[in-house]
Amino acid sequence: ENENGKFSRKKENTTINYTDQWIFEKVFMIDGKEAKELNTKDVTIKKANNWIYILEALMFLLFVLILILWFILRKKEEKEK
């Protein structure tokens, strides 16, 4: 299939192009429960990795907290000298 949606195949050094098209028209409704079920089965939907972002944010906050504590302790030691 190429970017235009046309198919082709090679047969004995000749290329056969298929340009047939079809149109699907039907009005239908999908309720929330059915949509959720279909979405869990859909392999084209990328799963969100929110836990990775949360973990990165927590690690960054922990780093900042350690950095602040280090500066406070360093200032405290300098005052004691």
C-alpha positions in Angstrom: 0.0 0.0 0.0 1.3 3.5 -0.8 0.5 6.8 0.9 -2.6 7.3 -1.4 -4.1 4.0 -0.2 -3.5 2.3 -3.5 -2.3 -1.3 -3.6 0.0 -2.9 -6.1 1.7 -6.3 -6.5 4.3 -7.6 -8.9 3.7 -10.6 -11.1 6.3 -11.9 -13.5 8.1 -8.6 -13.9 4.9 -6.6 -14.4 3.3 -4.4 -11.8 -0.5 -4.6 -11.3 -2.1 -1.5 -9.7 -5.3 -1.7 -7.8 -7.2 1.5 -7.6 -10.6 0.2 -6.5 -12.1 2.1 -3.7 -15.1 1.5 -1.4 -17.0 3.8 0.9 -18.5 2.8 4.2 -21.4 4.9 5.3 -23.5 3.9 8.4 -24.6 5.9 11.4 -24.0 4.1 14.6 -23.7 4.8 18.3 -21.3 3.2 20.8 -22.0 3.6 24.5 -19.3 4.3 27.0 -19.0 0.7 28.3 -18.6 -0.7 24.8 -16.1 2.1 23.8 -14.0 1.3 26.9 -14.0 -2.4 26.0 -13.1 -1.7 22.4 -10.3 0.7 23.4 -8.7 -1.9 25.7 -8.6 -4.3 22.8 -7.3 -1.7 20.3 -3.6 -2.3 19.6 -3.1 1.0 17.8 -3.8 3.1 21.0 -0.6 3.8 22.9 -0.9 3.3 26.6 -0.1 6.3 28.7 3.0 6.0 30.9 1.9 8.5 33.5 3.7 6.6 36.3 7.0 7.4 34.6 6.3 11.1 34.6 5.3 10.9 38.3 8.4 9.0 39.2 10.6 11.5 37.3 8.9 14.4 39.2 9.3 12.7 42.5 13.0 12.0 41.8 13.5 15.7 40.8 11.8 16.9 44.0 13.9 14.6 46.1 17.0 15.9 44.4 16.0 19.5 45.0 15.2 18.7 48.7 18.6 17.0 49.2 20.3 20.0 47.6 18.4 22.5 49.8 19.3 20.4 52.9 22.9 20.2 51.9 23.1 24.0 51.5 21.4 24.6 54.9 23.8 22.2 56.6 26.8 23.8 54.9 25.8 27.3 56.0 25.3 25.9 59.5 28.8 24.5 59.6 30.3 27.7 58.3 28.5 29.7 61.1 29.9 27.3 63.7 33.5 27.9 62.6 
